[in-house]
Amino acid sequence: MNKSLISYFVLLILLCAGFIAGARMMGEQGVYLAGGYMLTPAIAALLTRLFFHEPRFKDAHLRFGRLKDYIKFWLCSLAITAFSFALFTLFGAIRWDFSGRVFLDSLEKQIAATGQTCRRIQPLPSPSPGSKIAGFGGPRPHWSGLFRLNAMGRVHEILPHPHYRTDI
């Protein structure tokens, strides 16, 4: 068998074993190594070419393609993605919710599962340009994305989606 091929498989096995051992040692946080684990064949191929394959990258014929080929590739990728969304929608595998209600209900259940309580609110009105921010409404919890956090950093309230209607 070819020396380069054997080197590739040995490096691949070592890299995979390293990622798996690291993920096991990290416990639940080990899921973050999955992205690196998926790159192990490419990393092993690069290392094999750099250190064990004599011509290195000279026989790989690496070069840039024509611009129109890149445009075709991206357009085909977008078309495949749109087609798959259309099929999933057509067969009922996904439902479109432009109101945001399903997302907020799911988020509320997830937060309740952690033992925290929350309530939906309407966003506070912004102060008029002439008022002083510090004196507007006194001390309030600060904002963080879709949540309003209390002073301890715990979720105090879930903010509705801008298009979320509470009168339905």
matplotlib code that plots the C-alpha trace (Angstrom):
import matplotlib.pyplot as plt

x = [0.0, 1.1, 3.0, 0.9, -2.4, -1.2, -0.1, -3.4, -5.4, -3.1, -3.4, -7.2, -7.5, -5.3, -7.2, -10.6, -9.5, -8.3, -11.6, -13.6, -11.5, -11.7, -15.5, -15.8, -13.7, -15.7, -19.0, -22.0, -19.8, -18.0, -20.7, -18.8, -16.0, -18.4, -17.5, -13.8, -14.5, -16.2, -13.0, -10.7, -10.6, -9.5, -7.0, -5.5, -5.3, -3.5, -1.0, -0.4, 0.4, 2.6, 4.7, 4.3, 3.6, 6.8, 5.4, 3.4, 0.7, 2.4, 0.4, -2.9, -3.6, -5.1, -6.3, -9.2, -12.1, -13.9, -16.2, -19.3, -18.8, -18.9, -22.1, -23.6, -22.7, -24.2, -27.4, -27.8, -27.3, -30.0, -32.3, -31.8, -32.5, -35.6, -36.8, -36.3, -38.2, -41.0, -41.2, -41.2, -44.0, -46.0, -45.9, -46.7, -43.3, -43.0, -45.5, -44.7, -45.5, -44.9, -46.5, -43.8, -46.4, -45.2, -41.6, -42.6, -44.7, -41.9, -39.4, -41.8, -42.0, -38.2, -37.7, -40.5, -38.7, -35.6, -37.6, -37.8, -41.1, -41.8, -44.6, -45.2, -45.3, -45.6, -42.4, -42.0, -42.6, -39.4, -38.8, -39.5, -36.4, -36.6, -36.8, -33.8, -33.1, -31.9, -35.2, -37.5, -39.4, -36.7, -34.4, -35.5, -34.2, -31.9, -32.7, -31.0, -32.3, -35.9, -35.6, -35.8, -33.4, -33.7, -30.7, -29.6, -29.4, -32.3, -35.1, -37.8, -40.0, -40.2, -40.5, -43.0, -41.9, -42.4, -45.2, -46.7, -50.3, -51.8, -55.3, -55.9]
y = [0.0, 3.6, 5.3, 8.5, 6.5, 4.7, 8.0, 9.5, 6.8, 6.8, 10.6, 10.4, 7.7, 9.8, 13.0, 11.3, 9.6, 12.9, 14.7, 11.8, 11.7, 15.5, 15.4, 12.7, 14.6, 17.8, 16.0, 18.0, 20.8, 18.3, 18.9, 22.0, 19.9, 18.4, 21.1, 20.3, 16.6, 17.0, 18.6, 15.7, 14.2, 17.5, 18.2, 14.7, 15.2, 18.5, 17.0, 14.0, 16.2, 18.5, 15.9, 12.5, 13.1, 13.9, 16.3, 18.1, 20.1, 20.3, 17.4, 18.6, 21.0, 23.6, 26.8, 29.2, 28.6, 31.0, 33.5, 32.3, 28.8, 30.3, 32.2, 29.0, 27.1, 29.6, 30.0, 26.2, 26.0, 28.6, 26.8, 23.5, 25.2, 26.9, 23.7, 21.8, 24.5, 24.3, 20.5, 20.6, 23.3, 21.4, 18.1, 19.9, 19.1, 22.8, 25.6, 29.2, 31.5, 35.1, 36.3, 34.9, 33.4, 29.8, 30.9, 32.9, 30.1, 27.7, 30.1, 30.6, 26.8, 26.5, 29.2, 27.8, 24.4, 26.0, 27.1, 30.8, 32.6, 35.2, 37.2, 38.7, 42.5, 45.2, 47.1, 50.2, 53.5, 55.3, 58.6, 61.7, 63.4, 66.3, 64.1, 63.0, 59.3, 58.9, 60.4, 58.5, 56.0, 55.6, 52.6, 49.8, 46.4, 46.4, 44.9, 41.9, 40.7, 39.3, 39.3, 41.9, 40.9, 41.8, 43.1, 39.5, 38.8, 36.4, 36.5, 38.9, 39.2, 38.0, 40.7, 40.1, 40.0, 43.4, 41.9, 39.9, 40.9, 40.4, 41.3, 38.0]
z = [0.0, -0.6, 2.3, 1.9, 2.2, 5.3, 6.8, 6.1, 7.8, 10.9, 11.2, 10.7, 13.5, 15.8, 15.2, 15.6, 18.8, 20.1, 19.4, 20.8, 24.0, 24.4, 23.9, 26.5, 29.0, 28.5, 29.2, 27.9, 26.7, 24.4, 21.8, 20.8, 19.4, 16.8, 14.3, 14.6, 14.4, 11.1, 9.7, 10.7, 7.2, 5.7, 8.5, 8.0, 4.3, 4.7, 7.2, 5.0, 2.0, 4.0, 5.8, 4.1, 0.4, -1.6, -4.3, -1.5, -3.3, -6.7, -8.1, -6.6, -9.5, -7.1, -8.8, -8.8, -11.1, -13.4, -11.8, -13.7, -12.2, -8.7, -9.5, -10.9, -7.8, -5.4, -7.5, -7.6, -3.8, -3.3, -5.7, -3.9, -0.5, -1.7, -3.3, 0.0, 1.9, -0.6, -0.3, 3.5, 3.4, 0.8, 2.8, 6.1, 7.8, 8.6, 9.2, 8.8, 11.7, 10.9, 14.1, 16.4, 18.7, 18.4, 19.1, 22.2, 23.6, 23.1, 24.7, 27.7, 28.2, 28.1, 30.7, 32.9, 32.7, 34.3, 37.3, 36.4, 35.9, 33.3, 31.9, 28.5, 28.3, 25.7, 25.1, 27.1, 25.3, 24.5, 26.2, 24.4, 23.0, 25.5, 28.6, 30.6, 30.3, 34.0, 35.3, 32.9, 35.0, 37.6, 37.8, 35.6, 34.7, 31.7, 28.3, 26.8, 23.4, 23.8, 27.6, 30.3, 33.1, 36.7, 38.8, 39.5, 35.8, 35.9, 33.3, 34.5, 31.5, 27.9, 25.4, 22.5, 18.9, 17.3, 15.2, 18.1, 18.8, 22.3, 21.2, 19.3]

ax = plt.figure().add_subplot(projection="3d")
ax.plot(x, y, z, "-o")
ax.set_aspect("equal")
plt.show()
